[in-house]
Amino acid sequence: MLNIAVNIAIAAILSAVIVGISSPVYTVSRTLMTGFSISHAVMAGGLIGIYLKYVLNAPIPPEMISIAFVMVLAIFTAELTERGYDPDTAGAISLAISTLFLVLFTYLSGPYAFRAWSIVVGTSVIVTPRDIITLAIAALITIFIIAIFHDELLHVAFDPEGCKALGYNVRFYRYVEYAVLALVVTTLTYTLGIIVSHILVAAPGVVSLSLTRRRYFYTATIIAMATTLGGYGLSYFMNTPSSVGVGILATFFIVFGEVLKIYKNKAKS
């Protein structure tokens, strides 16, 4: 029991780090819809991998196919945005494509389709050492990329047209942003499950930007850590799936952030 609790705590901290340093960028650039569509792309890619391995007997791990599919779709979505599509529209298009592949390969995979659920949904209550290693690697990669391109990613997120006028390679930075988003969402989906992934991708960044405009990376990390650690603990005491506790705390922080923002606006006026 103690080992399970320790694994959950480590996974929660690593997840918070990943989300805290990345979600504000996605919130500013309005790519959260793409984050949600990527979760479905993980499922669709998993089904493609299942079909290739179990129906066509291709010697390729389904997880690798899923990751490749997600990355291709993420870059495609970035290119749509670069060509003038609204980020929400580009995310909706990628979601439609994911749904198409999801339905098609669910049908083609036949009795093997159920295996995809074990790939992407997993068991959010039980965190394995492999999950922790995966989260740690993803955290290191995310920290490294955000540290290098931090200013450029934020500038492009705030004002892509102005960055183009200043000579920024906006297309490159969009590709970097969407690739990291794909890495974050895929990692969270495979390790913690698709529902918790949805919550963590959206809530911390939204709340941190409603609370502060300066230290939002730190704020997002603290909120993500409180949401995951508190959510898992709450679910344990409520004897419910972990997504329930995480969802309750995420909702609390969102409401708290909005109330505080209203109070600040009234104080200024």
Buried (B, 14 or more C-beta within 10 A) or exposed (E): EEEEEEBBBBBBBBBBBBBBBBBBBBBBBBBBBBBBBBBBBBBBBBBBBBBBBBBEEEEEEBBEBBBBBBBEBBBBBBBBBBEEBEBBEBBBBBBEBBBEBBEBBBEBBEEBBEBBEEBBBBEBBEBBEEBBEBBBEBBEBBBEBBEEBEEBBBBBBEEBEEBEEEEBEBBBBBBBBBBBBBBBBBBBBBBBBBBBBBBBBBBBBBBBBBBEEEEBBEBBBBBBBBBBBBBBBBBBEEEBBBBBBBBBBBEBBBEBBEEEBEEEEEEEE
